[in-house]
C-alpha cells in the first residue's frame, strides 16, 4: 500500500514538474534586448531549456544519475510533459 502511494506521488511530482518547467522556460525566453523570443529562436531555446530542466531530474530512486535506456526513456517522457 505504501509503495503504491509513493509511486503515485513520484509520478505526480514529475508530471507537475514538467508542466512547471515549461512555464518557467516560457518566461525565460527573452532576447538580449529584453523582447520575447519568437519563431525558430524560441523553439530552439524551449527545447534546450526543457532538456536542461529534465536532465537535472534524471535520477534513480536511490539518488544515482540515470544512464542508457532508462535515461533516454525518462528524458523523452519529461520533455513531452507526460
C-alpha positions as CSV (number, residue, x, y, z in Angstrom):
1,X,0.0,0.0,0.0
2,X,2.8,2.4,1.0
3,X,4.7,1.5,-2.1
4,X,1.7,2.4,-4.4
5,X,1.3,5.7,-2.6
6,X,4.9,6.6,-3.1
7,X,4.8,5.6,-6.7
8,X,1.7,7.7,-7.3
9,X,3.4,10.7,-5.5
10,X,6.5,10.2,-7.7
11,X,4.5,10.2,-10.9
12,X,2.5,13.3,-9.9
13,X,5.7,15.1,-8.9
14,X,7.3,14.6,-12.3
15,X,4.2,15.3,-14.3
16,X,3.7,18.6,-12.4
17,X,7.5,19.3,-12.7
18,X,7.4,19.1,-16.4
19,X,4.4,21.5,-16.7
20,X,6.1,23.9,-14.3
21,X,9.4,23.7,-16.2
22,X,7.6,24.6,-19.5
23,X,6.1,27.6,-17.8
24,X,9.4,28.7,-16.4
25,X,11.1,28.2,-19.7
26,X,8.4,30.2,-21.4
27,X,9.0,33.1,-19.1
28,X,12.8,32.9,-19.6
29,X,12.5,33.0,-23.4
30,X,13.8,36.6,-23.8
31,X,16.3,38.0,-26.2
32,X,19.3,40.1,-25.2
33,X,17.3,43.2,-25.9
34,X,14.6,42.1,-23.4
35,X,12.0,41.3,-26.0
36,X,10.3,37.9,-26.1
37,X,11.8,35.4,-28.5
38,X,9.7,34.2,-31.4
39,X,9.9,31.6,-34.2
40,X,12.9,29.4,-34.6
41,X,14.8,31.1,-31.8
42,X,12.1,30.5,-29.3
43,X,11.7,26.9,-30.4
44,X,15.4,26.2,-30.0
45,X,15.5,27.9,-26.7
46,X,12.5,26.0,-25.4
47,X,14.0,22.6,-26.5
48,X,17.3,23.3,-24.8
49,X,15.7,24.7,-21.6
50,X,13.4,21.7,-21.3
51,X,16.3,19.3,-21.9
52,X,18.4,21.0,-19.2
53,X,15.5,21.0,-16.7
54,X,14.8,17.3,-17.3
55,X,18.4,16.3,-17.1
56,X,18.7,17.6,-13.6
57,X,15.7,15.4,-12.6
58,X,17.0,12.2,-14.2
59,X,18.0,10.3,-11.1
60,X,17.0,6.8,-9.9
61,X,15.2,6.0,-6.7
62,X,18.5,5.6,-4.8
63,X,19.7,9.0,-5.9
64,X,22.1,7.9,-8.7
65,X,22.0,9.6,-12.1
66,X,20.2,7.5,-14.8
67,X,22.1,6.3,-17.8
68,X,21.5,4.5,-21.0
69,X,18.0,3.4,-22.0
70,X,16.5,4.4,-18.6
71,X,17.7,8.0,-19.1
72,X,16.6,8.2,-22.7
73,X,13.1,7.0,-21.7
74,X,12.9,9.4,-18.8
75,X,14.1,12.3,-20.9
76,X,11.6,11.6,-23.7
77,X,8.7,11.4,-21.2
78,X,9.8,14.5,-19.3
79,X,10.3,16.7,-22.4
80,X,6.8,15.8,-23.6
81,X,5.4,16.8,-20.3
82,X,3.7,13.4,-19.7
